[in-house]
Amino acid sequence: ELIVVHDGGPRCPAPVLPPLPFPTRLLVHPKNLGRGAACNTGVLAAQGETLLFLDDDLVPVRTDFLSLHWRLHQDVKRAVIGRVTLSRLPHGPWSDFAMSGSRSAENARSVSLKANPFDPTYCVTGNFSILREDFTRTGGYESRFRLYGCEDTELGIRLTRSGIPLDYRD
């Protein structure tokens, strides 16, 4: 199933989902509540036991990311973080800043990958999967983070503290 949560706002109209060969649902927040709240809304509507979170401004690097996430949840209890790249942004000060920050984060993340266990400080959940029971048991995303950032890092820290390893895959 595919669930898309549009996190409201008058400047950004809700998307139209194309016909797909599996069940789809579009959920709309009337006003922006933040990414954490949007993800939690999607989880409440989802039927599956394995949850996969994607962001509209990030693209998984691997084309087989669905099968990778599925396979990695078959044998070991873990949260899986897949590598992402920023989707294309119009050239300008914001895109230059975003790309610079993305490169810096990727460099820091590659250093963290050599550490075992994975450092939750670099937990970015734009290509992220976890079993529903683990997500629910650890409280899901913190919805009080309304502005950009922090909700995924904070979730990564809580998951690590509760014994759920973070498995980063290129």
Salt bridges, closest charged atoms under 4 A:
ASP7 OD1 - HIS29 ND1 2.70
ASP55 OD1 - ARG35 NE 2.81
ASP64 OD1 - ARG62 NE 2.79
ASP75 OD1 - ARG78 NH2 2.83
ASP96 OD1 - HIS91 ND1 3.49
GLU106 OE2 - ARG83 NE 3.32
GLU106 OE1 - ARG109 NH1 3.06
GLU133 OE2 - LYS77 NZ 3.17
ASP134 OD1 - LYS77 NZ 3.35
ASP134 OD1 - ARG137 NH2 3.24
GLU142 OE2 - ARG144 NE 2.88
GLU151 OE2 - ARG35 NH1 3.33
GLU154 OE2 - ARG158 NE 2.71
ASP167 OD2 - ARG78 NH1 2.59
ASP167 OD1 - ARG169 NE 2.80
